[in-house]
Amino acid sequence: MQQITNTVLMVRPVAFRMNEQTAVNNYFQEDLNDDNVNERAQAEFDAFVTKLRGVGVNVVVVDDVKEEDTPDSIFPNNWVSFHENGQIALYPMFAENRRKERRLEYFAKLEEEGFKITNIVDYTAAEEEDYFLEGTGSLILDRENQKAYCAISPRADEDLLIEFCEDFEFTPVIFHANQDVGGKRKPIYHTNVMMCVAEEFAVICLETIDDKKERKNVLKHLKKDGKEIVVISEAQMHEFAGNMLQVKGAFDKKYLVMSARAHESLNPDQIAKIEKYCEILSSDLEVIETCGGGSARCMLAEVFLPKE
């Protein structure tokens, strides 16, 4: 299986703002109290798309619908994942207003591009029982080695993770990741803010994994699969330095995509380790990060579907 793809699905926002329903356990969010916040987010989104397309990434852009009032629609990776066997997974979402983001009509746009969908695996019924698993926000998929790294949280249920792994033939690597919130250690809402797995390396905030045995186990898996470990600090994680995604551009050239804020937080040693394997592509996402509490990786739903 391939670890990285040339195609991503992105959703252009129409009602972007700080989502009060997700702010209860996403400690990265802040309200900017700005009436122009959606326009500013759209400008960041458009500039990001232009940068990605500029290096040859195939970006499929779909437009959100105003009537649905979905402030977090810019982060599609939480409700859907696309797989090489033609399957699509749909995920149960913690915030009620995020459930309206699951719009199956978006898939028609992928089919127009020649992608083949064989089956939809739907986990969304778990919402009725208050169990959640928020896509590749919760799951860091090492597709090549068929492992799913997951930090258990209110948005990542262990039983659902195991069900996903059985269905898609991944081995679960389960742990707990915490951050300091007002002097207390609280679960990090999504694994993808503290960890990124690329082809040859992994970026990870180890100090969030408080349990030494769990930390050792995660490292053992990454090292066994030959990944060079790029360790970031909790302070860097708060600048979204864990929220990165490796993609392919023109001529299969590899890029590690991140926000300008994440890029600026990295030290020369970390940058050198990453640049051994690929170029860094960063874009200013300040408004999206501040209000949305998510960054570059959250905006990219990777498309691994086969072509017709």
Phi, psi and chi 1 to 4 in degrees:
 res  aa     phi    psi   chi1   chi2   chi3   chi4
   1 MET       -  147.4  -80.9 -151.2  -96.4      -
   2 GLN   -80.3  144.8  -73.1  178.3  -60.7      -
   3 GLN   -90.5  -30.8  178.0   58.5   13.2      -
   4 ILE  -128.5  155.5   61.8  175.0      -      -
   5 THR  -128.5  164.8  177.7      -      -      -
   6 ASN   -95.6  -11.6  172.1 -108.6      -      -
   7 THR  -116.8  133.1  -57.7      -      -      -
   8 VAL  -132.1  146.4  -69.1      -      -      -
   9 LEU   -99.1  131.6  177.2   78.3      -      -
  10 MET  -130.1  143.8  -65.0  179.3   71.1      -
  11 VAL  -111.5  118.4 -180.0      -      -      -
  12 ARG   -78.2  126.8 -168.1  171.1 -169.1  -89.7
  13 PRO   -77.7  152.0   30.3  -33.9      -      -
  14 VAL  -126.0  -15.7  -69.8      -      -      -
  15 ALA  -133.4   36.0      -      -      -      -
  16 PHE   -66.3  134.6 -178.9   81.3      -      -
  17 ARG  -166.2  178.9   61.7  171.8 -166.2  -81.9
  18 MET   -69.7  125.3 -171.7 -177.1  102.6      -
  19 ASN   -85.9  108.8 -174.4   -9.7      -      -
  20 GLU   -61.3  -26.5   57.4  -66.5  -22.5      -
  21 GLN   -76.0  -27.1  -68.5 -173.2   18.4      -
  22 THR   -92.2  -20.5   54.0      -      -      -
  23 ALA   -64.6  -15.9      -      -      -      -
  24 VAL   -63.5  -29.0  -65.2      -      -      -
  25 ASN  -136.7   12.6   58.0   18.5      -      -
  26 ASN  -105.9   99.9  176.0  -15.8      -      -
  27 TYR   -83.7   10.1  -51.4  111.4      -      -
  28 PHE   -94.1  -11.0  -69.4   78.8      -      -
  29 GLN   -85.0  144.5  -77.9  173.2 -100.2      -
  30 GLU  -141.4  148.3  -73.0  171.5   51.4      -
  31 ASP   -90.6  125.4 -163.1  -13.0      -      -
  32 LEU   -85.4   -9.8  -76.6  174.7      -      -
  33 ASN    48.0   52.9  -67.5  -43.1      -      -
  34 ASP  -128.9  120.9  178.9   -9.6      -      -
  35 ASP   -65.5  -20.7  -67.0  -20.0      -      -
  36 ASN   -97.9   17.9  -62.0  -40.7      -      -
  37 VAL   -61.8  -37.0   73.5      -      -      -
  38 ASN   -66.4  -42.8 -177.2   63.4      -      -
  39 GLU   -63.1  -40.3  -71.2   73.3   20.0      -
  40 ARG   -66.0  -40.2  -70.6  170.4   67.8 -166.2
  41 ALA   -65.0  -40.1      -      -      -      -
  42 GLN   -62.0  -40.4  -76.5  177.4  -27.7      -
  43 ALA   -64.0  -41.9      -      -      -      -
  44 GLU   -64.4  -42.8  -71.1 -179.9   -9.7      -
  45 PHE   -59.4  -49.7  177.1   93.1      -      -
  46 ASP   -63.0  -40.2  -66.9  -18.1      -      -
  47 ALA   -66.1  -36.9      -      -      -      -
  48 PHE   -65.2  -46.8 -173.0   25.5      -      -
  49 VAL   -59.1  -43.8  169.5      -      -      -
  50 THR   -60.2  -42.0  -59.9      -      -      -
  51 LYS   -64.1  -45.0  -83.8 -166.4  176.1  175.7
  52 LEU   -62.6  -47.5  -70.6  163.5      -      -
  53 ARG   -64.7  -31.6  -74.4  178.2  172.0  162.0
  54 GLY   -61.6  -26.2      -      -      -      -
  55 VAL  -102.5    7.3  -62.6      -      -      -
  56 GLY    95.1   14.0      -      -      -      -
  57 VAL   -77.4  134.9  178.1      -      -      -
  58 ASN   -83.0  101.8  177.1   25.4      -      -
  59 VAL  -101.6  117.7 -175.7      -      -      -
  60 VAL   -95.8  110.9 -180.0      -      -      -
  61 VAL  -100.5  129.7  174.8      -      -      -
  62 VAL  -118.9  153.0  -69.6      -      -      -
  63 ASP   -99.0  134.0  -70.2  -60.1      -      -
  64 ASP   -67.6  163.8 -171.9   15.7      -      -
  65 VAL  -112.5  126.7 -178.5      -      -      -
  66 LYS   -59.4  -40.1 -165.7  134.8 -160.9  177.4
  67 GLU   -57.0  -28.8  -60.7   74.3   58.7      -
  68 GLU   -77.8  -17.9  -67.3  -67.8   -4.1      -
  69 ASP    48.8   66.4 -171.9   32.4      -      -
  70 THR  -114.7   92.1   40.7      -      -      -
  71 PRO   -64.5  -23.3   18.5  -29.0      -      -
  72 ASP  -104.5   15.3  -81.8  -26.2      -      -
  73 SER   -60.5  -18.8   61.6      -      -      -
  74 ILE   -66.0  -11.6 -158.7  166.2      -      -
  75 PHE  -112.7   69.2  -55.9  131.5      -      -
  76 PRO   -71.6  -16.3   28.0  -35.4      -      -
  77 ASN   -65.2  -11.4   86.2  -53.8      -      -
  78 ASN   -83.7  -23.3  -61.1  143.5      -      -
  79 TRP  -109.4   -8.5   63.4  -95.7      -      -
  80 VAL  -147.5  147.2   65.9      -      -      -
  81 SER  -138.1  146.5   62.3      -      -      -
  82 PHE  -116.2  133.7  -56.8   99.5      -      -
  83 HIS  -123.4  156.6  -60.9  -95.1      -      -
  84 GLU   -63.1  -24.3  -95.0 -175.7   70.2      -
  85 ASN   -84.2    9.2   59.5    2.2      -      -
  86 GLY    88.8    1.2      -      -      -      -
  87 GLN   -90.1  151.1  -70.0 -167.0  -43.6      -
  88 ILE  -120.4  137.0  -68.5  176.3      -      -
  89 ALA  -107.8  135.9      -      -      -      -
  90 LEU  -111.5  134.7  -66.3  179.1      -      -
  91 TYR  -114.5  149.2  -63.5   95.1      -      -
  92 PRO   -78.6  132.1   24.0  -25.6      -      -
  93 MET  -107.6  139.6  -54.2  -69.8  -74.7      -
  94 PHE   -63.7  -49.3  170.0   82.0      -      -
  95 ALA   -84.9  130.4      -      -      -      -
  96 GLU   -59.7  -38.6  -80.0 -176.2   38.2      -
  97 ASN   -74.8   -8.9   64.9    3.2      -      -
  98 ARG   -84.7  -18.0  -67.9 -150.2   64.5 -171.0
  99 ARG   -67.3  -25.3  -62.1  170.2 -167.1  174.9
 100 LYS   -74.2   -9.0  -66.6 -175.5  -72.0 -177.2
 101 GLU   -72.0  -21.0  -68.3  172.6   32.2      -
 102 ARG   -74.2   98.0  -66.7 -171.6  -62.9 -107.4
 103 ARG  -118.5  105.7  -57.6  179.4   62.7   78.5
 104 LEU   -67.3  -19.8  -55.1 -163.9      -      -
 105 GLU   -65.8  -20.2   56.3  -92.5   36.9      -
 106 TYR   -60.6  -29.4  -68.6  160.8      -      -
 107 PHE   -67.6  -25.8  -57.4  156.8      -      -
 108 ALA   -61.3  -35.1      -      -      -      -
 109 LYS   -64.7  -37.3 -173.6  120.6 -175.1 -152.4
 110 LEU   -68.6  -39.5  -66.3  173.0      -      -
 111 GLU   -65.2  -36.3  -72.0  177.2  -44.3      -
 112 GLU   -60.0  -32.5  -82.0  165.6   32.0      -
 113 GLU   -80.7    0.9  -65.4 -116.3  -20.0      -
 114 GLY    94.7    9.9      -      -      -      -
 115 PHE   -84.0  144.9  -71.5  103.7      -      -
 116 LYS  -106.8  125.8 -163.7  167.9  145.0 -159.6
 117 ILE  -110.8  122.3  -63.0  164.2      -      -
 118 THR  -100.5  -26.8   54.9      -      -      -
 119 ASN  -166.6  146.6 -176.7   31.4      -      -
 120 ILE  -114.5  123.0  -66.3  178.5      -      -
 121 VAL   -99.2  115.2 -175.6      -      -      -
 122 ASP  -109.6  114.1 -170.5  -15.7      -      -
 123 TYR  -100.8    7.1  -61.5  102.7      -      -
 124 THR   -71.3  -17.4   59.4      -      -      -
 125 ALA   -61.5  -21.5      -      -      -      -
 126 ALA   -62.1  -21.6      -      -      -      -
 127 GLU   -58.6  -33.8  -74.3  165.5   -7.4      -
 128 GLU   -63.5  -26.6  -69.9  159.6   29.6      -
 129 GLU  -100.7    7.3  -36.8 -106.3  -68.3      -
 130 ASP    64.1   39.9  -75.9  -19.9      -      -
 131 TYR  -114.3  139.0  -66.3  122.3      -      -
 132 PHE  -135.7  152.1  -47.1  106.3      -      -
 133 LEU  -152.2  106.2 -174.1   68.2      -      -
 134 GLU   -95.0   67.8  -64.3 -162.0  -27.8      -
 135 GLY    51.8 -140.6      -      -      -      -
 136 THR   -85.3   14.9   52.9      -      -      -
 137 GLY   -80.6  -45.7      -      -      -      -
 138 SER   -81.1  -34.8  -59.6      -      -      -
 139 LEU  -106.6  121.9  -58.7  161.9      -      -
 140 ILE   -99.1  107.8  -53.9  -60.7      -      -
 141 LEU   -92.8  120.0  -60.5  179.2      -      -
 142 ASP   -93.9   91.4 -179.1  -16.0      -      -
 143 ARG   -68.0  -36.1  -67.5  170.7 -171.8 -102.2
 144 GLU   -61.6  -45.9 -101.7  179.1  -35.0      -
 145 ASN   -97.2    5.8  -61.9  -65.4      -      -
 146 GLN    51.0   52.1  -72.0  179.7  -85.1      -
 147 LYS  -122.6  143.8  -71.7  179.4 -177.5  175.6
 148 ALA  -119.5  108.8      -      -      -      -
 149 TYR   -85.0  132.5  -67.1   85.0      -      -
 150 CYS  -147.9  124.6 -177.0      -      -      -
 151 ALA   -91.0  118.0      -      -      -      -
 152 ILE   -67.6  134.6  -60.1  -56.6      -      -
 153 SER  -158.0  178.3   77.4      -      -      -
 154 PRO   -58.1  -17.3  -26.8   34.5      -      -
 155 ARG  -107.2    9.5  -56.0 -164.3 -162.1 -173.4
 156 ALA  -143.8   97.0      -      -      -      -
 157 ASP   -86.5  135.1  177.3   74.6      -      -
 158 GLU   -64.3  -42.5 -169.4  168.1  -27.3      -
 159 ASP   -64.3  -39.7  -70.6  -19.1      -      -
 160 LEU   -66.9  -38.9  -87.3 -178.9      -      -
 161 LEU   -58.5  -45.3  159.3   70.2      -      -
 162 ILE   -66.2  -38.2  -72.6  162.7      -      -
 163 GLU   -62.0  -45.4 -170.1 -179.0  -26.6      -
 164 PHE   -59.1  -45.4  165.4   84.9      -      -
 165 CYS   -63.5  -36.9  -73.2      -      -      -
 166 GLU   -66.8  -43.0  -75.4  170.6   -6.4      -
 167 ASP   -66.8  -39.1  -68.2  -16.5      -      -
 168 PHE  -106.9    7.4  -76.4   87.3      -      -
 169 GLU    60.1   51.2  -63.3 -179.2   -5.6      -
 170 PHE  -112.1  153.8  -78.9   84.1      -      -
 171 THR   -95.0  124.3  -60.8      -      -      -
 172 PRO   -76.2  137.1   22.9  -25.6      -      -
 173 VAL  -119.1  103.2 -178.4      -      -      -
 174 ILE  -104.2  137.7  -61.2  167.0      -      -
 175 PHE  -156.7 -179.4   56.3   98.8      -      -
 176 HIS  -122.1  136.1  -63.4   78.1      -      -
 177 ALA  -126.8  131.0      -      -      -      -
 178 ASN  -125.3  160.2  -61.8  -55.4      -      -
 179 GLN  -134.5  160.0   67.5 -171.8  104.9      -
 180 ASP   -77.9  123.2  -81.6  -34.2      -      -
 181 VAL  -132.7  107.9 -178.5      -      -      -
 182 GLY    54.9   42.3      -      -      -      -
 183 GLY    80.8    1.1      -      -      -      -
 184 LYS  -116.2  154.2  -69.9 -171.4  177.3  134.2
 185 ARG   -91.1  118.8  -63.5  -64.4  -85.3  169.2
 186 LYS  -125.4  149.9  -67.9 -162.0  171.1  175.4
 187 PRO   -60.4  138.3  -19.5   29.4      -      -
 188 ILE   -73.2  135.0  -69.9  170.4      -      -
 189 TYR   -68.2  -33.9   78.1  106.1      -      -
 190 HIS  -136.3  137.3  -82.9  159.4      -      -
 191 THR   -58.6  -33.0  -41.5      -      -      -
 192 ASN   -74.7    0.4   78.0    0.2      -      -
 193 VAL   -90.2  -14.3  -67.4      -      -      -
 194 MET  -115.2    1.7   54.8   73.7   64.8      -
 195 MET  -159.5  140.9 -178.2  178.8 -171.9      -
 196 CYS  -141.4  131.3  153.8      -      -      -
 197 VAL  -111.6  116.7  174.5      -      -      -
 198 ALA  -103.4 -175.6      -      -      -      -
 199 GLU   -61.3  -50.8  -88.0 -172.0  -16.5      -
 200 GLU  -108.6   -7.0  -55.7   94.5  -17.0      -
 201 PHE  -147.5  169.5   62.8   94.7      -      -
 202 ALA  -136.3  136.9      -      -      -      -
 203 VAL  -102.0  127.3  177.5      -      -      -
 204 ILE  -149.9  141.0 -175.4  166.2      -      -
 205 CYS   -96.1   91.8 -178.1      -      -      -
 206 LEU   -67.0  -30.8  -71.6  172.6      -      -
 207 GLU   -70.5   -8.0   59.6 -168.3   70.0      -
 208 THR   -80.1  -19.5   60.5      -      -      -
 209 ILE   -90.4   92.9  -51.4  174.8      -      -
 210 ASP   -68.2  -32.9  -64.9  -26.5      -      -
 211 ASP   -78.3  119.0 -174.8  -63.1      -      -
 212 LYS   -63.3  -37.4  -75.7 -164.6  177.5  106.4
 213 LYS   -64.2  -42.8  -87.8 -168.8 -165.6  148.9
 214 GLU   -64.5  -41.6  -71.0 -175.2  -13.3      -
 215 ARG   -61.7  -44.5 -167.5 -174.5  -46.5  156.6
 216 LYS   -62.4  -39.3 -152.7  171.0  163.5 -177.1
 217 ASN   -66.5  -43.2 -174.8   48.0      -      -
 218 VAL   -61.0  -46.4  169.5      -      -      -
 219 LEU   -62.1  -39.7  -82.7  172.6      -      -
 220 LYS   -59.5  -45.3 -176.7 -171.5   83.1 -179.8
 221 HIS   -63.6  -45.6  -80.9  -81.6      -      -
 222 LEU   -64.1  -43.1  -68.2  169.6      -      -
 223 LYS   -70.2  -39.3  -75.6  176.0  177.2  166.9
 224 LYS   -59.1  -33.2 -179.0  169.8  171.3  -89.6
 225 ASP   -90.5   12.4  -62.8  -32.2      -      -
 226 GLY    76.9   20.1      -      -      -      -
 227 LYS   -82.7  133.1  -53.0  -72.0 -176.0 -161.5
 228 GLU   -76.5  135.2  177.6  163.4    1.8      -
 229 ILE   -95.4  123.4  -47.0  -74.1      -      -
 230 VAL  -107.6  108.1 -177.6      -      -      -
 231 VAL   -89.7  129.8  177.7      -      -      -
 232 ILE  -113.2  158.4   56.3  167.4      -      -
 233 SER   -88.0  168.0   66.8      -      -      -
 234 GLU   -63.7  -35.8 -158.8  166.4  -44.7      -
 235 ALA   -62.8  -41.3      -      -      -      -
 236 GLN   -67.3  -36.8  -72.3  175.2  -47.4      -
 237 MET   -58.5  -38.0  179.0 -168.6   75.9      -
 238 HIS   -69.3  -14.2  -80.4  -77.2      -      -
 239 GLU   -95.5   13.3  -58.3  -58.7  -42.8      -
 240 PHE    69.1   27.6  -67.7   99.8      -      -
 241 ALA   -73.0   -9.9      -      -      -      -
 242 GLY   -93.3  -12.6      -      -      -      -
 243 ASN   -94.4   74.3 -163.4 -112.8      -      -
 244 MET  -128.8  160.4  -55.4  163.7  162.5      -
 245 LEU  -145.7  132.9 -177.9   70.2      -      -
 246 GLN   -88.0  131.7 -165.7 -178.8   36.4      -
 247 VAL  -132.9  169.7  -63.0      -      -      -
 248 LYS  -107.3  136.1  -89.1 -168.9  -75.6 -156.7
 249 GLY  -103.8 -153.8      -      -      -      -
 250 ALA   -62.5  146.9      -      -      -      -
 251 PHE    56.3   30.4  -49.3  110.2      -      -
 252 ASP    60.4   21.5  -78.0  -11.6      -      -
 253 LYS   -70.7  138.1 -170.1  173.0  171.0 -172.2
 254 LYS   -96.0  143.2  -63.7  173.5 -157.4  170.8
 255 TYR  -133.8  142.1  -63.1   87.9      -      -
 256 LEU  -101.8  115.9 -171.3   65.3      -      -
 257 VAL   -94.9  133.7  178.8      -      -      -
 258 MET  -157.1  174.3   65.2 -172.5   75.0      -
 259 SER   -83.5  162.2   70.4      -      -      -
 260 ALA   -59.9  -38.8      -      -      -      -
 261 ARG   -62.2  -44.3 -175.9  170.2  153.3 -171.3
 262 ALA   -62.8  -46.3      -      -      -      -
 263 HIS   -57.4  -46.5 -164.1  173.8      -      -
 264 GLU   -65.4  -25.6  -77.1  155.5   22.1      -
 265 SER   -79.0  -16.2   78.2      -      -      -
 266 LEU   -76.0  145.3  -62.5  175.5      -      -
 267 ASN   -91.2  164.2   64.7   40.9      -      -
 268 PRO   -55.5  -35.0  -25.7   34.4      -      -
 269 ASP   -66.2  -43.8 -179.4   48.9      -      -
 270 GLN   -65.0  -41.8  -68.6  164.6  -32.8      -
 271 ILE   -63.3  -41.9  -71.1  170.7      -      -
 272 ALA   -62.3  -40.8      -      -      -      -
 273 LYS   -62.1  -44.4  -82.7 -174.7  177.2  174.4
 274 ILE   -66.4  -44.0  -69.3  165.1      -      -
 275 GLU   -73.2   -8.0  -73.5 -176.9  -21.3      -
 276 LYS   -63.7  -29.9  -92.8 -161.0  -55.7 -162.5
 277 TYR  -109.7  -29.2  -57.6  106.6      -      -
 278 CYS  -164.6  166.3   60.7      -      -      -
 279 GLU   -83.3  152.1 -149.9  172.1  -71.7      -
 280 ILE   -93.4  132.9  -69.6  173.3      -      -
 281 LEU  -120.0  117.5 -175.9  147.4      -      -
 282 SER  -126.8  154.6   61.4      -      -      -
 283 SER  -144.2  148.7 -162.8      -      -      -
 284 ASP   -73.4  118.1  177.1   21.9      -      -
 285 LEU  -127.9   30.4  -57.0  171.3      -      -
 286 GLU   -55.0  -46.2 -166.7   64.3   33.0      -
 287 VAL   -68.2  -45.2  171.4      -      -      -
 288 ILE   -60.7  -43.8  -67.0  165.5      -      -
 289 GLU   -65.9  -44.3  -70.2  173.4  -39.9      -
 290 THR   -67.2  -48.7  -55.1      -      -      -
 291 CYS   -82.6  -37.7  -74.5      -      -      -
 292 GLY   -86.0  -22.7      -      -      -      -
 293 GLY    68.1   19.6      -      -      -      -
 294 GLY  -138.0  166.7      -      -      -      -
 295 SER  -134.7 -151.5 -173.3      -      -      -
 296 ALA   -54.3  -48.0      -      -      -      -
 297 ARG   -61.8  -39.7 -165.4  -81.6  165.9  -96.2
 298 CYS   -63.6  -22.9  -53.8      -      -      -
 299 MET   -84.3   -7.4  -65.5  167.8   69.5      -
 300 LEU  -114.7  112.9  -52.9  169.9      -      -
 301 ALA   -97.4  109.9      -      -      -      -
 302 GLU   -71.0  137.5  -56.4  148.6  -83.2      -
 303 VAL  -108.6  112.4 -179.9      -      -      -
 304 PHE  -109.8    6.6  -73.3   90.9      -      -
 305 LEU   -58.8  148.5  -63.6  168.8      -      -
 306 PRO   -71.5  156.3   24.0  -29.3      -      -
 307 LYS   -89.4  148.2  -79.9  -86.3  177.4  128.0
 308 GLU   -58.0      -  -69.9  -74.9    4.0      -
